[in-house]
Amino acid sequence: MNEHFTGCGKARLEACPNRFYLACAILALSIAFLMGAALAGTTAFRKEWQYASDARV
């Protein structure tokens, strides 16, 4: 009976880091996606600003 509990605890301990790494990977991908989107947005905004400046001159 004791073996069952230690086995269960062992499985739980092994499953925990996997979820932690999965959460970290998802978080990192989300941050990378947001940074990419922000970079694309600022680039597009700069181009629009450049066109506006050229039109003004």
SEMAR-198763 format. One record per residue (C-alpha): x, y negated, z; residue in three letters. Coordinates in steps of 0.001 Angstrom, whole numbers, padded with zeros to 6 digits, always signed. Layout:
REM residues N
XYZala ...
This chain:
REM residues 57
+000000+000000+000000met +002828-002392+000861asn +004462-001617-002487glu +001351-002824-004288his +001514-006215-002585phe +005232-006688-003230thr +004667-005669-006857gly +001834-008152-007141cys +003949-010897-005564gly +006805-010038-007894lys +004537-010259-010946ala +003154-013552-009683arg +006671-014952-009177leu +007657-013857-012660glu +004538-015388-014210ala +005014-018724-012445cys +008209-019882-014185pro +006753-018887-017556asn +003797-021185-017000arg +006129-023902-015742phe +008314-023671-018853tyr +005220-023571-021057leu +003889-026717-019378ala +007273-028408-019806cys +007414-027428-023475ala +003898-028775-024090ile +004775-031985-022244leu +007985-032414-024241ala +006161-031821-027536leu +003459-034291-026539ser +006051-036941-025696ile +007888-036283-028962ala +004616-036585-030904phe +003689-039821-029159leu +007159-041267-029760met +006947-040306-033425gly +003517-041865-033740ala +004698-045031-031992ala +007748-045230-034241leu +005605-044787-037360ala +003193-047415-036063gly +005922-049964-035345thr +007519-049285-038742thr +004187-049866-040507ala +003613-052984-038416phe +007058-054333-039312arg +006384-053751-043002lys +003095-055632-042727glu +004890-058433-040886trp +007541-058521-043606gln +004870-058763-046324tyr +003149-061560-044381ala +006449-063430-044056ser +007159-063018-047784asp +003670-064221-048676ala +004063-067266-046469arg +007295-068405-048133val 
